[in-house]
């Protein structure tokens, strides 16, 4: 049995939609198997007899009832005790789709993608509300950032929301930690903010360290972390390196943590 996934997408209703190219039709008793890569836990979905054409079949599987946990899940077809890992020619990536998907409030985010070795897999992650970074600048002595709000449930329209961007200095020895805040612009789910780097240095003179930015938005109950996760680049701490700006001789640069949260590093 030779099967290739030609189109794979998780819809806005969290339904895994697959189009398959087959040498033979799917037979009754064929199962779709999703296997958690780390734990080996499996979920079996009976496909029955779809009545597929010889070279084309379309499958739709609702993911929410499967109680899938966060992590990577590999996809297989199983028939008569034989299991075949699903090859895919669809990269499964659309930035516009990811942005639209993130407009709804969710507890889990599901994404179909093609692995580096050419197989179909699902990436499942916690979907906490956040401020997704789209662009960063250090110019004219300011740190500027733009992006969109993810998983907040706010509408992507022209309505404006009161907002504030804050930078908090991470340090255990001093309480309260130094903070710099500025008014941010939020229209619909799009945001823009700029912070004076001179003010950042003045808030904690002579000290090197890391500052954590967060965005407070009216109508959203908790401050939003600035992240960069709605794309196909994992591990930005290793892959993205920004040049440092120098303010009064002190180097300042943006960077990402291991889980793709934005930070501002001062000195060092």
DRENMAR-353775 format. One record per atom (N, C-alpha, C): x, y, z; residue number from 1. Coordinates in nm, 2 decimals, m for minus. Layout:
N
        x        y        z     i
        X        Y        Z   NUM
...
This chain:
268
        x        y        z     i
     0.08    m0.12     0.00     1
     0.00     0.00     0.00     1
     0.09     0.12     0.00     1
     0.08     0.20    m0.10     2
     0.16     0.33    m0.11     2
     0.06     0.44    m0.10     2
     0.09     0.53     0.00     3
     0.00     0.64     0.03     3
     0.09     0.77     0.05     3
     0.05     0.88    m0.01     4
     0.12     1.01     0.00     4
     0.02     1.11     0.04     4
     0.05     1.19     0.14     5
    m0.04     1.31     0.17     5
     0.00     1.42     0.08     5
    m0.10     1.47     0.01     6
    m0.08     1.58    m0.09     6
    m0.13     1.71    m0.03     6
    m0.22     1.71     0.07     7
    m0.26     1.83     0.14     7
    m0.30     1.80     0.28     7
    m0.25     1.87     0.38     8
    m0.28     1.85     0.52     8
    m0.30     1.99     0.59     8
    m0.41     1.99     0.66     9
    m0.44     2.12     0.73     9
    m0.52     2.09     0.85     9
    m0.50     2.16     0.96    10
    m0.59     2.16     1.07    10
    m0.68     2.28     1.06    10
    m0.81     2.26     1.05    11
    m0.90     2.37     1.02    11
    m0.92     2.45     1.15    11
    m1.00     2.56     1.13    12
    m1.03     2.65     1.25    12
    m1.11     2.58     1.35    12
    m1.18     2.47     1.31    13
    m1.26     2.39     1.41    13
    m1.18     2.27     1.46    13
    m1.05     2.27     1.45    14
    m0.96     2.17     1.50    14
    m0.99     2.03     1.44    14
    m1.01     2.03     1.31    15
    m1.03     1.91     1.23    15
    m0.91     1.89     1.14    15
    m0.85     1.77     1.15    16
    m0.74     1.74     1.06    16
    m0.80     1.70     0.93    16
    m0.77     1.78     0.83    17
    m0.82     1.75     0.69    17
    m0.70     1.70     0.61    17
    m0.72     1.58     0.55    18
    m0.61     1.52     0.47    18
    m0.66     1.48     0.33    18
    m0.58     1.51     0.23    19
    m0.60     1.46     0.10    19
    m0.49     1.36     0.07    19
    m0.53     1.24     0.03    20
    m0.43     1.13     0.01    20
    m0.43     1.09    m0.14    20
    m0.31     1.06    m0.19    21
    m0.29     0.99    m0.32    21
    m0.26     0.85    m0.29    21
    m0.33     0.75    m0.35    22
    m0.32     0.61    m0.31    22
    m0.30     0.53    m0.44    22
    m0.23     0.42    m0.43    23
    m0.22     0.32    m0.54    23
    m0.34     0.23    m0.53    23
    m0.40     0.21    m0.41    24
    m0.51     0.12    m0.39    24
    m0.61     0.20    m0.30    24
    m0.74     0.16    m0.32    25
    m0.84     0.23    m0.23    25
    m0.82     0.19    m0.08    25
    m0.87     0.27     0.01    26
    m0.86     0.23     0.15    26
    m0.97     0.13     0.17    26
    m0.93     0.02     0.24    27
    m1.02    m0.09     0.27    27
    m1.09    m0.07     0.41    27
    m1.20    m0.14     0.43    28
    m1.26    m0.14     0.56    28
    m1.17    m0.20     0.66    28
    m1.16    m0.13     0.78    29
    m1.07    m0.17     0.88    29
    m0.94    m0.09     0.89    29
    m0.92    m0.01     0.79    30
    m0.80     0.08     0.79    30
    m0.81     0.18     0.90    30
    m0.70     0.20     0.97    31
    m0.70     0.30     1.08    31
    m0.59     0.40     1.06    31
    m0.63     0.52     1.10    32
    m0.53     0.63     1.12    32
    m0.47     0.62     1.26    32
    m0.34     0.61     1.27    33
    m0.28     0.60     1.40    33
    m0.19     0.73     1.43    33
    m0.22     0.79     1.54    34
    m0.13     0.91     1.58    34
    m0.05     0.86     1.70    34
     0.08     0.88     1.69    35
     0.17     0.83     1.80    35
     0.25     0.94     1.86    35
     0.24     0.96     1.99    36
     0.32     1.06     2.06    36
     0.47     1.03     2.05    36
     0.55     1.12     2.00    37
     0.69     1.08     1.97    37
     0.77     1.06     2.10    37
     0.73     1.13     2.21    38
     0.81     1.12     2.33    38
     0.77     1.00     2.42    38
     0.64     0.98     2.43    39
     0.59     0.88     2.53    39
     0.55     0.75     2.46    39
     0.52     0.75     2.33    40
     0.48     0.63     2.26    40
     0.33     0.61     2.27    40
     0.26     0.69     2.34    41
     0.11     0.68     2.35    41
     0.05     0.69     2.21    41
    m0.05     0.61     2.18    42
    m0.11     0.61     2.05    42
    m0.26     0.63     2.06    42
    m0.32     0.70     1.95    43
    m0.46     0.71     1.94    43
    m0.50     0.65     1.80    43
    m0.60     0.56     1.80    44
    m0.64     0.49     1.68    44
    m0.77     0.55     1.63    44
    m0.78     0.58     1.50    45
    m0.91     0.63     1.45    45
    m0.95     0.54     1.33    45
    m1.06     0.47     1.35    46
    m1.11     0.38     1.25    46
    m1.16     0.46     1.13    46
    m1.12     0.43     1.01    47
    m1.16     0.50     0.89    47
    m1.28     0.43     0.82    47
    m1.31     0.31     0.86    48
    m1.42     0.24     0.80    48
    m1.39     0.22     0.65    48
    m1.49     0.23     0.57    49
    m1.47     0.21     0.42    49
    m1.51     0.34     0.36    49
    m1.41     0.44     0.33    50
    m1.45     0.57     0.28    50
    m1.50     0.56     0.14    50
    m1.49     0.45     0.07    51
    m1.53     0.44    m0.07    51
    m1.45     0.53    m0.16    51
    m1.32     0.54    m0.13    52
    m1.23     0.63    m0.20    52
    m1.21     0.59    m0.34    52
    m1.18     0.69    m0.42    53
    m1.13     0.66    m0.56    53
    m0.99     0.60    m0.55    53
    m0.95     0.54    m0.66    54
    m0.82     0.47    m0.66    54
    m0.70     0.56    m0.62    54
    m0.70     0.68    m0.68    55
    m0.59     0.77    m0.66    55
    m0.61     0.89    m0.57    55
    m0.73     0.90    m0.51    56
    m0.76     1.02    m0.44    56
    m0.86     0.99    m0.33    56
    m0.83     1.03    m0.20    57
    m0.92     1.02    m0.09    57
    m0.90     1.14     0.00    57
    m1.01     1.18     0.06    58
    m1.01     1.29     0.15    58
    m1.06     1.24     0.29    58
    m0.99     1.27     0.39    59
    m1.02     1.23     0.53    59
    m1.04     1.36     0.62    59
    m1.13     1.35     0.71    60
    m1.15     1.46     0.81    60
    m1.16     1.40     0.95    60
    m1.07     1.43     1.04    61
    m1.07     1.37     1.17    61
    m1.07     1.49     1.28    61
    m1.18     1.49     1.36    62
    m1.19     1.58     1.47    62
    m1.08     1.55     1.58    62
    m1.00     1.65     1.61    63
    m0.89     1.62     1.70    63
    m0.93     1.64     1.85    63
    m1.02     1.73     1.88    64
    m1.05     1.76     2.02    64
    m1.09     1.63     2.10    64
    m1.18     1.54     2.04    65
    m1.22     1.43     2.12    65
    m1.11     1.33     2.15    65
    m1.00     1.34     2.08    66
    m0.89     1.24     2.10    66
    m0.81     1.26     2.22    66
    m0.83     1.37     2.29    67
    m0.75     1.40     2.41    67
    m0.60     1.39     2.39    67
    m0.56     1.45     2.28    68
    m0.41     1.45     2.25    68
    m0.34     1.55     2.34    68
    m0.22     1.52     2.39    69
    m0.15     1.61     2.48    69
    m0.04     1.68     2.40    69
     0.02     1.78     2.46    70
     0.12     1.87     2.39    70
     0.24     1.78     2.35    70
     0.30     1.82     2.24    71
     0.41     1.75     2.19    71
     0.40     1.72     2.04    71
     0.48     1.63     1.99    72
     0.48     1.59     1.85    72
     0.42     1.45     1.83    72
     0.32     1.44     1.74    73
     0.25     1.32     1.71    73
     0.28     1.28     1.56    73
     0.33     1.16     1.54    74
     0.36     1.11     1.40    74
     0.23     1.03     1.36    74
     0.21     1.04     1.22    75
     0.09     0.98     1.17    75
     0.12     0.85     1.09    75
     0.03     0.75     1.10    76
     0.05     0.62     1.03    76
    m0.09     0.58     0.98    76
    m0.09     0.49     0.88    77
    m0.20     0.41     0.85    77
    m0.18     0.27     0.89    77
    m0.28     0.20     0.94    78
    m0.26     0.06     0.98    78
    m0.37    m0.02     0.92    78
    m0.34    m0.14     0.86    79
    m0.43    m0.23     0.80    79
    m0.38    m0.37     0.81    79
    m0.46    m0.46     0.86    80
    m0.43    m0.60     0.87    80
    m0.30    m0.62     0.94    80
    m0.28    m0.54     1.05    81
    m0.16    m0.55     1.13    81
    m0.04    m0.48     1.08    81
    m0.04    m0.43     0.96    82
     0.07    m0.36     0.90    82
     0.06    m0.21     0.92    82
     0.17    m0.15     0.96    83
     0.16     0.00     0.98    83
     0.25     0.07     0.89    83
     0.20     0.17     0.83    84
     0.28     0.25     0.73    84
     0.28     0.40     0.77    84
     0.40     0.45     0.79    85
     0.41     0.59     0.82    85
     0.37     0.68     0.70    85
     0.30     0.78     0.72    86
     0.24     0.86     0.61    86
     0.35     0.96     0.56    86
     0.38     0.94     0.44    87
     0.47     1.04     0.37    87
     0.38     1.16     0.33    87
     0.45     1.28     0.32    88
     0.38     1.40     0.29    88
     0.46     1.49     0.19    88
     0.39     1.54     0.10    89
     0.46     1.64     0.01    89
     0.41     1.78     0.04    89
     0.32     1.80     0.13    90
     0.27     1.93     0.17    90
     0.35     1.98     0.29    90
     0.41     2.10     0.28    91
     0.49     2.15     0.39    91
     0.40     2.19     0.51    91
     0.27     2.21     0.49    92
     0.17     2.23     0.59    92
     0.19     2.36     0.66    92
     0.24     2.46     0.59    93
     0.27     2.59     0.66    93
     0.20     2.71     0.58    93
     0.13     2.79     0.65    94
     0.07     2.91     0.59    94
     0.07     3.01     0.70    94
     0.15     3.12     0.69    95
     0.15     3.22     0.80    95
     0.01     3.29     0.81    95
    m0.06     3.31     0.70    96
    m0.19     3.37     0.71    96
    m0.29     3.28     0.79    96
    m0.28     3.15     0.76    97
    m0.37     3.05     0.83    97
    m0.34     3.05     0.98    97
    m0.21     3.05     1.01    98
    m0.17     3.05     1.15    98
    m0.22     3.17     1.23    98
    m0.21     3.29     1.16    99
    m0.26     3.41     1.22    99
    m0.41     3.40     1.24    99
    m0.49     3.36     1.14   100
    m0.63     3.34     1.16   100
    m0.67     3.24     1.26   100
    m0.60     3.13     1.27   101
    m0.62     3.03     1.37   101
    m0.60     3.08     1.51   101
    m0.51     3.17     1.53   102
    m0.48     3.22     1.66   102
    m0.58     3.33     1.71   102
    m0.67     3.37     1.63   103
    m0.77     3.47     1.67   103
    m0.87     3.41     1.77   103
    m0.89     3.29     1.77   104
    m0.99     3.23     1.87   104
    m0.92     3.19     2.00   104
    m1.00     3.20     2.11   105
    m0.95     3.15     2.24   105
    m0.94     3.00     2.23   105
    m0.82     2.94     2.27   106
    m0.80     2.80     2.27   106
    m0.72     2.76     2.39   106
    m0.73     2.63     2.43   107
    m0.64     2.58     2.53   107
    m0.52     2.50     2.47   107
    m0.55     2.44     2.35   108
    m0.44     2.37     2.28   108
    m0.45     2.42     2.13   108
    m0.33     2.43     2.07   109
    m0.32     2.47     1.93   109
    m0.26     2.35     1.86   109
    m0.33     2.31     1.75   110
    m0.29     2.20     1.67   110
    m0.23     2.25     1.53   110
    m0.13     2.18     1.49   111
    m0.07     2.22     1.36   111
    m0.02     2.10     1.29   111
    m0.06     2.08     1.16   112
    m0.01     1.97     1.08   112
     0.12     2.02     1.00   112
     0.22     1.94     0.99   113
     0.34     1.98     0.92   113
     0.41     1.86     0.87   113
     0.51     1.89     0.78   114
     0.59     1.78     0.72   114
     0.72     1.78     0.79   114
     0.77     1.66     0.84   115
     0.90     1.65     0.91   115
     1.01     1.67     0.81   115
     1.13     1.69     0.87   116
     1.25     1.71     0.78   116
     1.27     1.59     0.69   116
     1.23     1.47     0.74   117
     1.25     1.35     0.66   117
     1.13     1.32     0.57   117
     1.03     1.41     0.56   118
     0.92     1.40     0.46   118
     0.80     1.32     0.51   118
     0.77     1.32     0.64   119
     0.65     1.25     0.69   119
     0.55     1.35     0.75   119
     0.43     1.31     0.76   120
     0.32     1.39     0.82   120
     0.33     1.38     0.97   120
     0.32     1.49     1.04   121
     0.31     1.49     1.19   121
     0.23     1.61     1.24   121
     0.19     1.60     1.36   122
     0.11     1.70     1.43   122
     0.20     1.76     1.54   122
     0.20     1.90     1.55   123
     0.26     1.96     1.66   123
     0.15     2.02     1.75   123
     0.14     1.99     1.88   124
     0.04     2.03     1.96   124
     0.11     2.11     2.08   124
     0.06     2.23     2.11   125
     0.12     2.31     2.21   125
     0.01     2.38     2.29   125
     0.05     2.42     2.41   126
    m0.04     2.50     2.49   126
    m0.07     2.63     2.43   126
    m0.20     2.68     2.43   127
    m0.24     2.80     2.35   127
    m0.28     2.91     2.45   127
    m0.18     2.95     2.53   128
    m0.21     3.06     2.62   128
    m0.21     3.20     2.55   128
    m0.29     3.29     2.59   129
    m0.28     3.42     2.52   129
    m0.15     3.49     2.52   129
    m0.11     3.55     2.41   130
     0.03     3.61     2.40   130
     0.03     3.72     2.30   130
     0.14     3.79     2.30   131
     0.16     3.90     2.20   131
     0.27     3.85     2.10   131
     0.22     3.81     1.99   132
     0.31     3.75     1.89   132
     0.39     3.86     1.81   132
     0.53     3.85     1.82   133
     0.61     3.95     1.76   133
     0.63     3.93     1.61   133
     0.61     4.03     1.54   134
     0.63     4.03     1.39   134
     0.75     4.10     1.35   134
     0.79     4.21     1.42   135
     0.91     4.29     1.38   135
     0.97     4.36     1.50   135
     1.10     4.37     1.50   136
     1.17     4.44     1.61   136
     1.27     4.54     1.55   136
     1.28     4.66     1.60   137
     1.38     4.76     1.56   137
     1.44     4.82     1.68   137
     1.57     4.85     1.67   138
     1.64     4.94     1.76   138
     1.68     5.06     1.67   138
     1.61     5.18     1.69   139
     1.64     5.29     1.61   139
     1.61     5.42     1.69   139
     1.69     5.52     1.66   140
     1.68     5.65     1.73   140
     1.67     5.64     1.88   140
     1.75     5.55     1.93   141
     1.75     5.53     2.08   141
     1.63     5.46     2.14   141
     1.55     5.39     2.05   142
     1.43     5.33     2.11   142
     1.43     5.18     2.07   142
     1.36     5.10     2.15   143
     1.32     4.97     2.11   143
     1.18     4.97     2.07   143
     1.16     4.92     1.94   144
     1.02     4.92     1.89   144
     0.98     4.78     1.85   144
     0.86     4.75     1.87   145
     0.81     4.61     1.84   145
     0.66     4.62     1.78   145
     0.64     4.54     1.69   146
     0.50     4.52     1.63   146
     0.46     4.38     1.63   146
     0.33     4.35     1.63   147
     0.29     4.21     1.62   147
     0.14     4.20     1.63   147
     0.09     4.08     1.67   148
    m0.05     4.06     1.68   148
    m0.08     3.98     1.81   148
    m0.20     4.00     1.86   149
    m0.24     3.93     1.98   149
    m0.30     3.79     1.94   149
    m0.25     3.69     2.01   150
    m0.29     3.55     1.98   150
    m0.37     3.49     2.09   150
    m0.47     3.42     2.06   151
    m0.56     3.34     2.15   151
    m0.62     3.42     2.26   151
    m0.65     3.55     2.23   152
    m0.71     3.64     2.33   152
    m0.86     3.64     2.31   152
    m0.91     3.60     2.19   153
    m1.05     3.61     2.15   153
    m1.10     3.75     2.11   153
    m1.00     3.85     2.10   154
    m1.04     3.98     2.05   154
    m1.06     3.98     1.90   154
    m1.15     4.06     1.85   155
    m1.18     4.06     1.71   155
    m1.07     4.14     1.63   155
    m1.04     4.09     1.51   156
    m0.95     4.15     1.42   156
    m1.02     4.26     1.34   156
    m1.05     4.38     1.41   157
    m1.12     4.48     1.35   157
    m1.05     4.62     1.37   157
    m1.12     4.73     1.36   158
    m1.06     4.86     1.37   158
    m1.08     4.92     1.51   158
    m1.13     4.84     1.61   159
    m1.15     4.89     1.74   159
    m1.02     4.91     1.81   159
    m1.00     5.01     1.89   160
    m0.88     5.04     1.97   160
    m0.90     5.00     2.11   160
    m0.79     4.95     2.17   161
    m0.79     4.90     2.31   161
    m0.67     4.97     2.38   161
    m0.70     5.02     2.50   162
    m0.60     5.08     2.58   162
    m0.49     4.97     2.61   162
    m0.37     5.01     2.61   163
    m0.26     4.91     2.63   163
    m0.13     4.98     2.68   163
    m0.05     4.89     2.74   164
     0.08     4.94     2.80   164
     0.18     4.83     2.78   164
     0.30     4.87     2.73   165
     0.41     4.78     2.72   165
     0.50     4.81     2.84   165
     0.54     4.70     2.91   166
     0.63     4.71     3.03   166
     0.75     4.63     3.01   166
     0.87     4.68     3.06   167
     0.99     4.60     3.07   167
     1.03     4.58     3.21   167
     1.04     4.46     3.26   168
     1.08     4.43     3.40   168
     1.22     4.37     3.40   168
     1.30     4.42     3.49   169
     1.44     4.38     3.51   169
     1.43     4.25     3.59   169
     1.49     4.14     3.54   170
     1.50     4.02     3.61   170
     1.61     4.02     3.71   170
     1.58     4.01     3.84   171
     1.68     4.01     3.94   171
     1.62     3.96     4.08   171
     1.68     3.87     4.14   172
     1.62     3.81     4.26   172
     1.66     3.90     4.39   172
     1.77     3.97     4.38   173
     1.82     4.03     4.50   173
     1.75     4.16     4.54   173
     1.68     4.22     4.44   174
     1.62     4.35     4.47   174
     1.47     4.34     4.44   174
     1.39     4.40     4.54   175
     1.25     4.40     4.52   175
     1.20     4.53     4.56   175
     1.11     4.59     4.48   176
     1.06     4.54     4.36   176
     1.16     4.56     4.24   176
     1.15     4.48     4.14   177
     1.25     4.49     4.03   177
     1.22     4.62     3.95   177
     1.33     4.68     3.89   178
     1.31     4.80     3.81   178
     1.21     4.77     3.69   178
     1.13     4.87     3.66   179
     1.03     4.86     3.55   179
     1.03     4.98     3.47   179
     1.02     4.97     3.34   180
     1.00     5.08     3.25   180
     0.87     5.05     3.17   180
     0.78     5.15     3.16   181
     0.65     5.13     3.09   181
     0.62     5.24     3.00   181
     0.55     5.21     2.89   182
     0.51     5.31     2.79   182
     0.37     5.27     2.74   182
     0.30     5.37     2.69   183
     0.17     5.34     2.62   183
     0.19     5.27     2.49   183
     0.11     5.17     2.47   184
     0.12     5.09     2.34   184
    m0.01     5.12     2.26   184
     0.00     5.10     2.13   185
    m0.11     5.11     2.04   185
    m0.16     4.97     2.00   185
    m0.29     4.94     2.03   186
    m0.35     4.82     1.99   186
    m0.48     4.85     1.91   186
    m0.48     4.80     1.79   187
    m0.60     4.82     1.71   187
    m0.65     4.68     1.66   187
    m0.77     4.64     1.70   188
    m0.81     4.50     1.68   188
    m0.72     4.41     1.75   188
    m0.64     4.33     1.68   189
    m0.54     4.24     1.74   189
    m0.40     4.28     1.70   189
    m0.38     4.40     1.64   190
    m0.24     4.44     1.60   190
    m0.19     4.54     1.70   190
    m0.06     4.53     1.73   191
    m0.01     4.62     1.84   191
     0.13     4.68     1.79   191
     0.16     4.79     1.84   192
     0.29     4.86     1.82   192
     0.32     4.93     1.95   192
     0.45     4.93     1.98   193
     0.50     5.00     2.10   193
     0.64     5.04     2.08   193
     0.69     5.14     2.15   194
     0.83     5.19     2.15   194
     0.87     5.23     2.29   194
     0.99     5.19     2.33   195
     1.04     5.22     2.46   195
     1.18     5.29     2.45   195
     1.20     5.40     2.52   196
     1.33     5.46     2.52   196
     1.43     5.38     2.59   196
     1.54     5.35     2.52   197
     1.65     5.27     2.58   197
     1.73     5.35     2.68   197
     1.73     5.48     2.67   198
     1.78     5.57     2.77   198
     1.71     5.55     2.90   198
     1.58     5.54     2.89   199
     1.50     5.52     3.02   199
     1.53     5.38     3.08   199
     1.55     5.28     2.99   200
     1.59     5.15     3.04   200
     1.72     5.15     3.12   200
     1.82     5.22     3.07   201
     1.95     5.23     3.14   201
     1.93     5.31     3.27   201
     1.85     5.42     3.26   202
     1.83     5.50     3.38   202
     1.76     5.43     3.49   202
     1.68     5.34     3.46   203
     1.60     5.26     3.56   203
     1.69     5.17     3.64   203
     1.80     5.13     3.59   204
     1.89     5.04     3.66   204
     2.03     5.07     3.62   204
     2.08     5.19     3.66   205
     2.21     5.24     3.61   205
     2.33     5.15     3.66   205
     2.42     5.12     3.57   206
     2.54     5.05     3.60   206
     2.52     4.90     3.61   206
     2.40     4.85     3.58   207
     2.38     4.70     3.59   207
     2.36     4.64     3.45   207
     2.42     4.52     3.44   208
     2.39     4.44     3.32   208
     2.28     4.33     3.36   208
     2.21     4.29     3.26   209
     2.11     4.19     3.29   209
     2.00     4.18     3.18   209
     1.90     4.11     3.21   210
     1.79     4.07     3.12   210
     1.66     4.14     3.16   210
     1.59     4.20     3.06   211
     1.46     4.26     3.08   211
     1.36     4.18     3.01   211
     1.24     4.16     3.08   212
     1.13     4.09     3.02   212
     1.02     4.18     2.98   212
     0.98     4.19     2.85   213
     0.87     4.27     2.81   213
     0.74     4.20     2.83   213
     0.63     4.27     2.85   214
     0.50     4.22     2.86   214
     0.40     4.33     2.81   214
     0.29     4.29     2.76   215
     0.19     4.38     2.71   215
     0.06     4.37     2.79   215
     0.01     4.47     2.85   216
    m0.12     4.47     2.91   216
    m0.22     4.54     2.82   216
    m0.33     4.47     2.80   217
    m0.44     4.52     2.71   217
    m0.57     4.52     2.78   217
    m0.64     4.63     2.77   218
    m0.78     4.63     2.83   218
    m0.87     4.52     2.77   218
    m0.94     4.45     2.85   219
    m1.02     4.34     2.81   219
    m0.95     4.21     2.82   219
    m0.82     4.21     2.84   220
    m0.75     4.08     2.85   220
    m0.70     4.07     3.00   220
    m0.74     3.96     3.07   221
    m0.73     3.96     3.21   221
    m0.58     3.96     3.26   221
    m0.49     3.91     3.19   222
    m0.35     3.90     3.24   222
    m0.25     3.96     3.14   222
    m0.14     4.01     3.19   223
    m0.04     4.06     3.09   223
     0.01     3.95     2.99   223
     0.04     4.00     2.87   224
     0.07     3.90     2.77   224
     0.22     3.90     2.75   224
     0.28     3.78     2.74   225
     0.42     3.77     2.71   225
     0.44     3.79     2.57   225
     0.56     3.85     2.53   226
     0.60     3.87     2.39   226
     0.67     3.75     2.34   226
     0.61     3.68     2.25   227
     0.66     3.55     2.20   227
     0.67     3.56     2.04   227
     0.73     3.45     1.99   228
     0.74     3.44     1.84   228
     0.73     3.29     1.81   228
     0.60     3.24     1.80   229
     0.57     3.10     1.79   229
     0.49     3.07     1.67   229
     0.42     3.16     1.61   230
     0.33     3.14     1.49   230
     0.41     3.14     1.36   230
     0.50     3.05     1.35   231
     0.58     3.03     1.23   231
     0.64     2.89     1.23   231
     0.73     2.87     1.14   232
     0.79     2.73     1.13   232
     0.94     2.74     1.17   232
     0.98     2.84     1.25   233
     1.12     2.85     1.30   233
     1.12     2.81     1.45   233
     1.16     2.69     1.48   234
     1.18     2.66     1.62   234
     1.32     2.69     1.67   234
     1.33     2.72     1.80   235
     1.47     2.74     1.85   235
     1.53     2.87     1.81   235
     1.45     2.98     1.82   236
     1.50     3.11     1.77   236
     1.63     3.16     1.85   236
     1.64     3.11     1.98   237
     1.76     3.15     2.05   237
     1.89     3.11     1.98   237
     1.89     3.00     1.91   238
     2.00     2.95     1.84   238
     2.01     3.01     1.70   238
     1.90     3.04     1.64   239
     1.89     3.07     1.50   239
     1.89     3.22     1.47   239
     1.83     3.30     1.56   240
     1.82     3.45     1.53   240
     1.92     3.52     1.62   240
     2.00     3.60     1.56   241
     2.10     3.68     1.63   241
     2.09     3.83     1.58   241
     2.05     3.92     1.68   242
     2.04     4.06     1.64   242
     2.16     4.13     1.68   242
     2.20     4.23     1.59   243
     2.31     4.32     1.63   243
     2.27     4.41     1.75   243
     2.37     4.44     1.83   244
     2.35     4.52     1.95   244
     2.35     4.67     1.91   244
     2.26     4.74     1.98   245
     2.27     4.89     1.98   245
     2.35     4.94     2.10   245
     2.42     5.05     2.08   246
     2.50     5.10     2.20   246
     2.44     5.23     2.24   246
     2.40     5.24     2.37   247
     2.35     5.36     2.43   247
     2.44     5.40     2.54   247
     2.51     5.51     2.53   248
     2.61     5.56     2.62   248
     2.72     5.45     2.64   248
     2.75     5.38     2.53   249
     2.85     5.28     2.54   249
     2.81     5.15     2.59   249
     2.68     5.13     2.63   250
     2.63     5.01     2.68   250
     2.56     4.93     2.57   250
     2.60     4.81     2.54   251
     2.54     4.73     2.43   251
     2.40     4.68     2.48   251
     2.30     4.69     2.39   252
     2.17     4.64     2.42   252
     2.12     4.56     2.30   252
     2.06     4.44     2.32   253
     2.02     4.36     2.21   253
     1.89     4.28     2.24   253
     1.81     4.25     2.15   254
     1.70     4.16     2.17   254
     1.74     4.02     2.15   254
     1.68     3.92     2.22   255
     1.71     3.78     2.20   255
     1.59     3.70     2.24   255
     1.59     3.57     2.22   256
     1.48     3.48     2.26   256
     1.53     3.38     2.36   256
     1.43     3.33     2.44   257
     1.46     3.22     2.53   257
     1.45     3.09     2.46   257
     1.47     2.98     2.53   258
     1.46     2.85     2.47   258
     1.32     2.82     2.43   258
     1.22     2.88     2.49   259
     1.08     2.86     2.45   259
     1.02     2.98     2.37   259
     1.11     3.05     2.30   260
     1.08     3.16     2.20   260
     1.00     3.27     2.27   260
     1.04     3.31     2.39   261
     0.99     3.44     2.45   261
     1.10     3.55     2.43   261
     1.05     3.67     2.40   262
     1.14     3.78     2.37   262
     1.20     3.83     2.50   262
     1.33     3.87     2.50   263
     1.40     3.93     2.61   263
     1.49     4.04     2.55   263
     1.52     4.14     2.64   264
     1.62     4.25     2.61   264
     1.74     4.23     2.70   264
     1.86     4.21     2.64   265
     1.98     4.20     2.72   265
     2.06     4.33     2.72   265
     2.09     4.37     2.84   266
     2.17     4.50     2.86   266
     2.30     4.46     2.91   266
     2.41     4.52     2.84   267
     2.55     4.49     2.88   267
     2.59     4.35     2.85   267
     2.70     4.32     2.91   268
     2.75     4.18     2.89   268
     2.83     4.16     2.76   268
